[in-house]
Amino acid sequence: MLVELSSLVGVNVDETTKAMVSFVAVNEPVTMYRVARGLNMHFSHVYRKVNKLVAQRLLEPASAGRSTVYYATTRGLLIPLIYGTAPKSLILAKIKRRLKLESFSDEEVEAFLRFYGRIATGDVPLEGLELMGAYLATRCGNRLENCFSQMERGVAVLASRVAAYAVISLVRKIFDEVLVVRDENYTAVLFKKDGGYRFFAAHCKMCGQDRYCSLDLCPKLMEKIFEKIKLRPQ
């Protein structure tokens, strides 16, 4: 049992949760009717339970014509991985696809998940690699090596490869999509959009006091920003 991952699930896992989430993880996309038949469970119990599993972010619904089908979230996929209720290779393959980690080995991804579970406190992001990289950067700061100190060296090395990729993916996303414009009086953050940039946030001291703004950017600051980057406001 990969006990380090329990903190990432964040909820108590009873036998029904374990069975339903594992069945969906293996057979997704799947209807609750099929879950009930496959697990030999009463339909009304399954339909009541699935609402709770969706609220706990273990399953997610999707429309399929007149039916609703369900997928296991990344958080949900951890349950069969923890309890061994589905083939590990299958579950790791699904997690790797969700997090775009196909270029990494099963051993590296498993080691990273164990590491991530060790440092997790409270509700941690799991649904996107960049968000996970942001959590790592916030949780470990510039002392990332200290976060690995409680792990056996070989496992830590495997985990660190995926951790490095997560942080680099975050940095690339920021610098590929964000423009920071600044001088001694202001710092402004803009995001790329449709061939131009859209203002997001600013810290300004042009009026003699610190002011943070987002939706209420003053015309004087906006003029300064777009004069400097010579781009049309959007």
C-alpha positions in Angstrom: 0.0 0.0 0.0 1.4 3.4 -1.0 0.4 5.1 2.3 2.2 8.4 1.3 -0.5 9.0 -1.2 -3.4 9.0 1.3 -2.8 12.7 2.1 -3.4 13.5 -1.6 -6.8 11.9 -1.6 -7.8 13.9 1.4 -11.0 11.9 2.3 -11.8 8.8 4.2 -12.0 5.9 1.8 -14.6 3.3 2.8 -15.1 0.0 1.0 -17.9 1.4 -1.3 -15.7 4.3 -2.3 -12.8 2.0 -3.0 -14.9 -0.4 -5.1 -16.7 2.3 -7.1 -13.8 4.5 -7.9 -11.6 1.5 -8.8 -14.3 0.1 -11.1 -14.6 3.5 -12.8 -10.8 3.9 -13.1 -10.5 0.6 -14.9 -13.6 0.9 -17.1 -14.0 4.6 -17.8 -16.0 6.2 -19.3 -18.8 4.2 -17.5 -22.3 4.8 -16.5 -23.5 4.3 -12.9 -25.8 1.6 -14.2 -22.9 -0.4 -15.4 -21.1 0.3 -12.0 -24.0 -1.1 -10.1 -24.2 -4.2 -12.3 -20.5 -4.8 -12.3 -20.2 -4.5 -8.5 -23.5 -6.2 -7.8 -24.7 -3.2 -5.8 -28.2 -1.7 -5.5 -28.8 1.0 -8.0 -30.2 3.5 -5.6 -27.1 3.2 -3.3 -24.8 3.7 -6.2 -26.6 6.8 -7.5 -26.6 8.3 -4.0 -23.0 7.6 -3.5 -21.8 9.0 -6.8 -22.9 12.5 -5.9 -20.6 12.4 -2.9 -17.7 11.0 -4.9 -18.1 13.9 -7.4 -18.2 16.4 -4.6 -15.0 14.9 -3.2 -13.4 15.3 -6.6 -12.8 11.6 -7.0 -15.0 11.2 -10.0 -16.2 13.6 -12.7 -19.3 13.3 -14.9 -19.5 13.9 -18.6 -22.5 13.9 -21.0 -22.8 11.0 -23.5 -26.0 11.6 -25.4 -28.9 10.8 -23.1 -26.6 9.2 -20.5 -24.1 10.5 -18.0 -20.8 8.7 -17.9 -18.0 9.0 -15.3 -14.3 9.3 -15.3 -11.8 9.0 -12.4 -10.0 12.2 -11.6 -6.3 12.2 -11.0 -7.2 12.2 -7.3 -9.5 9.3 -7.8 -6.9 7.3 -9.7 -4.8 7.4 -6.6 -7.3 5.1 -4.8 -6.6 1.9 -6.8 -2.9 2.8 -6.7 -2.9 3.0 -2.9 -5.0 -0.1 -2.3 -3.9 -2.2 -5.2 -7.4 -2.7 -6.5 -6.4 -2.3 -10.2 -3.3 -3.1 -12.2 -0.6 -0.6 -11.2 0.7 -0.2 -14.7 -2.8 0.7 -16.0 -3.4 3.3 -13.3 0.1 4.9 -13.7 -0.5 5.0 -17.5 -3.7 7.0 -16.9 -2.1 9.3 -14.4 0.8 9.9 -16.8 -1.6 10.8 -19.6 -3.5 13.2 -17.3 -0.4 15.0 -16.2 1.4 14.8 -19.5 4.2 12.7 -18.1 4.3 10.0 -20.8 8.1 10.5 -21.3 8.8 9.4 -17.7 9.0 5.8 -16.4 6.4 4.3 -14.1 9.1 4.2 -11.4 9.8 8.0 -11.7 6.1 8.9 -11.6 5.3 6.7 -8.7 8.3 8.1 -6.8 7.2 11.6 -7.5 3.7 10.9 -6.3 5.1 9.5 -3.1 7.2 12.5 -2.6 4.3 14.9 -3.4 2.2 13.0 -0.8 4.9 13.4 1.8 5.1 17.2 1.5 1.4 17.7 1.1 -0.5 19.7 3.7 -4.2 20.3 3.4 -5.8 20.4 0.0 -3.2 20.2 -2.7 -3.6 20.6 -6.5 -3.5 17.5 -8.6 -5.3 18.3 -11.8 -2.5 20.0 -13.7 1.3 19.7 -13.7 1.9 23.4 -13.7 -0.3 23.8 -10.6 1.6 21.0 -8.9 4.9 22.8 -9.9 3.6 26.0 -8.3 2.7 24.1 -5.1 6.2 22.6 -5.0 7.8 26.0 -5.5 5.7 27.5 -2.7 6.1 24.6 -0.3 9.8 24.0 -0.8 11.0 27.4 -1.9 14.7 27.5 -2.9 15.4 24.5 -0.6 13.9 21.8 -2.8 16.6 19.4 -1.8 15.4 19.6 1.9 12.0 18.4 0.8 13.6 15.2 -0.4 15.7 14.6 2.7 13.3 12.1 4.3 13.3 9.8 1.2 15.8 7.1 0.4 18.4 8.5 -2.0 17.5 6.4 -5.1 13.8 7.1 -4.8 14.5 10.8 -4.2 16.5 11.0 -7.4 13.6 9.4 -9.4 11.1 11.8 -7.8 13.3 14.8 -8.4 13.3 14.3 -12.1 9.5 14.7 -12.3 9.6 17.5 -9.8 12.1 19.4 -11.9 9.9 18.9 -15.0 6.8 20.3 -13.1 8.7 23.4 -12.0 10.2 24.0 -15.4 6.7 23.5 -17.0 5.4 26.2 -14.7 8.2 28.6 -15.5 7.8 28.1 -19.2 4.1 28.6 -19.0 4.6 31.9 -17.1 7.2 33.3 -19.4 5.5 32.1 -22.6 2.2 33.7 -21.7 3.0 36.6 -19.5 4.6 40.0 -20.1 5.9 42.0 -17.1 6.3 45.7 -17.7 7.9 47.8 -14.9 9.9 50.8 -13.9 10.6 52.5 -10.6 7.0 53.6 -10.2 5.0 50.5 -11.2 4.9 46.8 -12.0 2.3 45.5 -14.4 1.4 42.0 -15.5 -0.2 41.3 -18.9 -1.2 38.0 -20.5 -1.0 37.2 -24.2 -4.3 37.2 -26.0 -5.3 37.1 -29.7 -2.0 38.5 -30.9 -1.8 41.2 -28.2 -1.9 41.5 -24.5 -4.6 41.9 -21.9 -3.9 43.6 -18.6 -4.1 41.5 -15.5 -2.7 43.2 -12.4 -0.5 46.1 -11.4 1.3 47.7 -8.4 1.6 51.4 -8.9 3.3 54.2 -6.9 2.8 57.1 -9.4 0.2 58.8 -7.1 2.6 58.9 -4.1 1.2 55.8 -2.4 1.2 52.0 -3.0 -1.8 50.9 -4.9 -2.7 47.5 -6.3 -5.3 47.2 -9.0 -6.7 44.7 -11.4 -10.2 45.7 -12.7 -9.7 49.4 -12.0 -6.5 50.3 -13.8 -6.2 54.1 -14.0 -5.9 55.7 -17.4 -2.6 57.3 -16.6 -1.0 54.0 -15.7 -2.6 52.3 -18.7 -1.1 55.0 -21.0 2.3 54.5 -19.5 2.2 50.7 -20.0 1.0 50.7 -23.6 3.3 53.6 -24.5 6.2 51.6 -23.2 5.4 48.3 -25.0 3.8 50.0 -28.0 0.9 47.7 -28.1 -2.8 48.3 -28.7 -4.9 47.9 -25.5 -7.4 45.1 -25.7 
